[in-house]
Amino acid sequence: MKFINKRIGLIILTSTLIFSSCKKYEEEKFDFASTSKAPYVELKSKTAKTVVQGNAFSFTVQVRTAFTEPVTVNYSISGGAAITGSMTLPANLVESASSVTIPAGTVPTGSTSVALVFKIISATRANGQLTVGRLNPDTEKINVTVTK
């Protein structure tokens, strides 16, 4: 009989500990809604590109959720050339392609190529600023090799 009482006591003690630990999580608020992440813009692909000077290379930007107003995405190209520009992601779309023409004469005389970095700088819409990149804005770039 003592053995049965010890078993029952152990079961009651274990059950009490298990259920009392659940209260901790009932009191916390977890937000699993897809809207809790700040709106962001990112490059669809960060694959390196090669382009002949005087020609264009294309890129695609995307957002997590479509907006009812257009998004203006500002970018810069640095390295052997300094180029800035912007493109517009039309309203109600989650992605849009654009292109940038690399000016002739970008590759210095005596060189066969030059390395550039295309990077998203900022993005805005009528209701405010968007975050650049889902996790890290420094990763929203494309290495571009420009050849003659």
N, C-alpha and C positions, 0 to 999 in steps of 0.2 A: 504494500500500500504506500510506503514511503517513496518507493521508486516512481509510482504513478503521480503522486503529489509533486515530486521534484520535476517531472516531465511537464506537467500542467503549468507549474510555476515558471519553468523555462519558456514555454510557449507563450504565456501571457507577457512575460518580460520582453521577449523578442518582438511580439506584435506591437507592444506599446512603443518600443524604440523605433520600429519601422514607421508606424503611423505618426508619431510625434515629429519625426524628421520631415515629413511631407508638409507640415505647416509652414516651414521656412519658405518653400517654393510657392505656396498659395499666396503669401504676402507680397512676393516680388512681382513686378510687372515686366513681362517680356513682350517686346514688340516684333512680331514676325511679319508685319504688313509690308508689302512691297513698296509702299510709299514712304517708308521711314528713311530710306537712303536719299541723300541730297541729290538733286538733278545734276547730271554730269554729261560731258561730251568727251568722246575718245576717238582715236583712230581705229578703224576696223581692222587694218593690218599694219604692222610695223616692219614689214619685210623691206630690206634694203633695196634701193633702186639704182639703176644705171641709166643715164640719159646723155644723149649727144647735145652739146651746147647749141642753143638756138631752137631746141625742141622742148616739148613739155613732158612732164611726168604727172601721173594722176594719183589721187589719194581719195579715200572715202572716210567721212566722219559719221559717227553714229551716236545716238542718245539712247538711254534706257527706255524711255517712254516718249511717245509723240506729244508734241505741244500744239496748242491751238494757234500759236503765233510763230513766225519764223525765228530761227536762231542764227545769230551772226557769230561766225567763228573766225577769230583773228589768228594769223600764223606769222612766223618769221623763218627766214632761211639765213643761216650764218655759216661761216667758214671762209671759203674763197670768194664769197659774194655776200652782200647784205641786201636781202629782199624782204619786204613786209607786204602783207596783203590780207584779204578777208574773203570768205565765201559765205553763202547763206544756205542754211538747211531749211527748206520750205516747211510751212505749217503742216501738221498732221503726218509727217514722215519720220521714221526712226533712223534713216540713213540717207546720205546724199554724196555723190561723187563730184569732184572738181579737179582742176589741173593747174599747174604752175609752169609757165615757160621760163626756161633758164636762158638768159641773154647770151647772144654770141659774144665771144671774147672773155667769157668767164674763166676759161682755162688759161693760165698765164703762158706767155711766150716761153718756149723751151720745155714746157711740161706737156705730158700727154693726158693728164687728168687732174681733177681737184676734188677734194672731199667737202661736202656740204652737209648740214644738218637742218632738216625741216622739222619745225616744232610748233605745236598748238600753244598759243600764248594765253588766250582768253576766249570766253564764249558768253554771249548775253542774249536775252530775250526781253520782251516788253515787261515781264514781271520780275526782272532782275538777272543777276549773275548766275552762271552755271559753274560747277566745279569742273576743272580740267582733269580728266582721268578718273577712273573708278576708284583706284587705290592711291596712285602716286602721279602727280602731274609731270614729273621728270621722265616718265617712261613714254609719254605721248610724243614720240619723235620718230623720224625716219632718216636713216643715213642714205645720202644720195651721192653717187659718184658721177661726176660730169666729165665726159670725154670730148675730144675734138672730132 
